[in-house]
Amino acid sequence: MKRTLISVTGSFLLLAASLVATAAPSSADPGHGQAKGHAVRVCSQASAGEAACHAYKETDPTGKPLASSTPPPGALTPAGLQDAYKLTGLSSGGRTVAIVDAYGYPNLERDLGVFRSQFGLPSCTTANGCLKVVNQTGGSSLPRFNAGWAGEQALDVDAVSSACPDCKIVVVQTKSASFTDLGTGVQTAAKMPGVVAISNSYGGGDASDASYGKYYNFPGIAVTASAGDNGYQGGSYPASSSYVTAVGGTSLNKASNVRGWSESVWSGTGSGCSTYNAALPAASSVTTQCANRAMNDVAAASDPGNGGLAVYYPTTSSSSTWGQFGGTSEASPIIASVYALSGNTGGAGKYANSLPYANPGALFDVTSGSNGSCPTALWCNAGTGWDGPTGLGTPNGTAAF
């Protein structure tokens, strides 16, 4: 059932958490279908006024997270991700992708080093200028540790490293998961030198750009937002903002076809129409059947069991291990990285979310799968061309970006 907010003014921050904190329905349970096991949320359920992160970690059939001293054998690797989306050998020229997440992660640099060393990626440290970690106002005093959100950060920086090994990375850690603090973090990221893309792997209920758009309105920077993990639910902010690229999720598998991979809708991905925000002008070139802003624009791997990324993540403030992570939190940093690789994020006064609509033929069209029941089939079922769960499709190199 589509869920919307009764009123944006004064009620979004109170009600959004009730939407994001709801457990995924069985028809959209992350990891079901072709998945090897199951999956559990990385972050705890959100309190009133806060966002939920959209990361999941794969478990075995007993519910125990896949954790070991080496990457899980079925997990997606950087080489696999680059091959699936035809990014192998591409370079960003050192452009910067920013990640905005809540709370601290004291061993982020150490753990990122383990990940990159494991897969033969170039070093990315604060000392060599590749990595920068700041608080929500750009300062060096970082917030307290939170294991769930630190796991989200691990997924985000490992996904950027996988898709764009030469990208620089800025991580903005906000003092809480409130929408105000996270939005302030986005504003800080947008001001930092070299940032061309900002990934946001969190969300809540639908809301109005009139109230919250100031946090995401940065033409010339590709601001991406994950669509959520509860299946078809209608709009979800900030993915439902007219200023961002809304990113849905797929199940990604090796295949004996020309591409070498197959993709279908991940049943957990969010999709829907915003009640509040205007349709993208660029989307007039496709049929969405939404009167307002339609989610999603594009998509990428998100199924924890089929395309879940190998991630080196913290289990405590001092200890870390390997796991397999998905959720649309995986997709958002992948798409942000593809924008960085393209070097074309809209230009002055233009929004990067318009770019895929100008060249949809340069994407892999996802034509099978569903993420639930919806009033209009296009909003929750894949098909040729634009559809709600996967938008226009998934990256095939950078030509569409």
Secondary structure, DSSP 8 states (H G I E B T S, - for coil): -----S-STTTHHHHHHHHHTS---GGG-TT-TT-SSEEEESS----TTB-EE--EEEE-TTS-B--BSS--TTSB-HHHHHHHTT-TT---SS-EEEEEEESB-TTHHHHHHHHHHHTT-----TTTTSEEEEETTS-S----B-HHHHHHHHHHHHHHHHH-TT-EEEEEEESSSBHHHHHHHHHHHHHSTTEEEEEE-EE-S---HHHHGGGT--TTSEEEEE--SSSB-S--TTTTSTTSEEEEEEEEEE-SSSSSEEEEE-TT--BEE-SSS---GGGGGS----SS-EE-SEEEE--SSSS-EEEEEESSSS-EEEEEEESHHHHHHHHHHHHHHHT-S--TT--GGGHHHH-GGGEE---S-B-S--SSGGGTB--SS-BTTTBT-EESTTTT-
